[in-house]
Amino acid sequence: MGRNIRKRRTPLATKAIAASAALALGGGGLVWANFYASAHEDNSGWNRTKSTNARVATINCPDVGQKLTKVPRSARRGVAKELALLDRQVTDAYKRLAETRQAQAGDANYVNNAILSPLKSKRVATLDRIGININRAGGKRPQNLDQLAQCQGVPAEQPQTNDGQQGGDQNQDGQDQNNDGQDQNQDGQNNDGQDQGGQDGGGQDQGGNGGQAGNGPSADDFVDITQVQGNAQLGVGANGLPANGDGGSTGSFTTSCGTNENENRNSDNVIVAPGVSNGAQHQHDYVGNQANNAFASDQDLANGDTTCQNQGDRSSYFWPVLRVQDGQDDIDANAPGGGQDGNVGTIVQASEAQLKFVGNKNSEVVAMPQALRIITGDAKSFVNGNNNANANWSCTGFEDKVQLHDKLPICPEGSSVVRTSNFQSCWDGQNIDSANHRTHVAFVQGDGTCANGFQAIPQLQVRLVYDVQAPQIQNGQVQNAFAVDSFPDQLHKAITDHNDFINFFDENTMNQMVQCINSGEDCQ
């Protein structure tokens, strides 16, 4: 059974979660609140943003899952479990990194010898099992798989990309962030008007910041949106560009599924980690299909209840929750995916969740196949770089002027925080998923067309609005910060925002959607 979190702060539910958390960690696991305390025992280490020996802020490991593009279908579930174990190993190493600052200060080789070397050994064994899974299913073991075992310590001053090169400025300010050498910001301007070069990668002391100390977000992660030069482009580079325009298929189909009034949440991800409890290591809000957890089959989802007004839509829409770092414990404070994985503070329900499907500016769209899975954005983009990033942050009243990709907005009074995700809308015409959950779908090209013979499908556009108090920054510290849940080593960076969709429209409703979009109608 999945651990869907529906009710908050009920004593019995809280006790049950705490008990299951203790069991999951063998009764003696490290609770993140204790990790925070140990991280701050050495003030000379954790609070320092620059030093003679650059302090390691986080750990960068090759994203194995993105490199596995050819995995036999029968091996994918087993491989997914091993990939989730790789994520868990990184998290455990990151916790050890943060709780041993004093030892690191006295030994320049401590991180390599005590953290990165043991992590590599664990990854070698896990990668070997991945190769065995693929071989047993009749596939070919990927070449040089063992070379993905080595991880790096990322200095606070400058994150790195997975090819071992320094990643430079993470703010898309005109520097090349992509492996293919393409500039991610065509106008060469900083997307949020603030250059982060040389700043702490999230390891600043956030004392008095609701317990999110050392794990982000930091003051440098926020920007006053009224001070940002306009750049109304959604997406990083071509990622997340709106597919619709004034030509082609100009209609739309809007589905109303609520804002997760049921408080249906869990830290699973049935797309990337099927069969793995807490595979995401962060909480998701679920709207639409109510049967979604790590163990849900396609049949479970097809038969699941839905929160959508149109009962022909049993699709699953889910995204990482947003939390306010207000010093308060939510129901998962001592649970996996919550406090045990560095996600603390009060979960905030969106005030609006708009789910809209639009057409293609150059052609008609075809129906999406049932059970089609699409992930947009990259939960690990802080260390992975921008190849799959698709984070868009703004404020009501500013959306047509400013979209932030690696900063969180400080909105003026009367304005609310907005997260926008435009999904991939080109499909290979055959597969409902792929080994790395990416290659069966693609974003439109700059001219709106689909490349490589892919077909245009309705583009899902998700717009989430949150009424949160604007953070205050004083003396380099942020008070009342907010951030989306993330993997601990990603430091709650804005660019790690992502969104997930599994199509379970029934055939009649999907055909209605396609007809509306292709005929230029606006339907719901």
Sequence and secondary structure as in RCSB ss.txt:
>XXXX:A:sequence
MGRNIRKRRTPLATKAIAASAALALGGGGLVWANFYASAHEDNSGWNRTKSTNARVATINCPDVGQKLTKVPRSA
RRGVAKELALLDRQVTDAYKRLAETRQAQAGDANYVNNAILSPLKSKRVATLDRIGININRAGGKRPQNLDQLAQ
CQGVPAEQPQTNDGQQGGDQNQDGQDQNNDGQDQNQDGQNNDGQDQGGQDGGGQDQGGNGGQAGNGPSADDFVDI
TQVQGNAQLGVGANGLPANGDGGSTGSFTTSCGTNENENRNSDNVIVAPGVSNGAQHQHDYVGNQANNAFASDQD
LANGDTTCQNQGDRSSYFWPVLRVQDGQDDIDANAPGGGQDGNVGTIVQASEAQLKFVGNKNSEVVAMPQALRII
TGDAKSFVNGNNNANANWSCTGFEDKVQLHDKLPICPEGSSVVRTSNFQSCWDGQNIDSANHRTHVAFVQGDGTC
ANGFQAIPQLQVRLVYDVQAPQIQNGQVQNAFAVDSFPDQLHKAITDHNDFINFFDENTMNQMVQCINSGEDCQ
>XXXX:A:secstr
    B S S HHHHHHHHHHHHHHTTT    HHHHHHHHTS HHHHT S  SS  EEEEE   HHHH     GGG
HHHHHHHHHHHHHHHHHHHHHHHH HHHHHH TTHIIIIIIHHHHHHHHHHHHHHHHHHHHTT    TTGGGG  
 EEEETT  B TTSSB   TT SSSB STT  BS TT S TTS   TTS SS S  TTSTT TTTS  GGGEEEG
GGS  B   SSTTTT     SSS   EEEE   S TT  EES  TTTSTT TTSSSS EEEEEBS  STT  HHH
HHTS B  SSTTB  EEEEE EEE SS   TTTTSTTTGGGT  SEEE  SEEEEEEE  SSS      TT EEE
EE TTHHHH STT    EEETTTTTTB BSSSEEE  TT  EEEEEE   EE SS S  TTSSTTEE   TTS  
 TT EE  EEEEEEEE     EEETTEEES EEE   GGGTT GGG EEEEE  B HHHHHHHHHHHHTT EE 
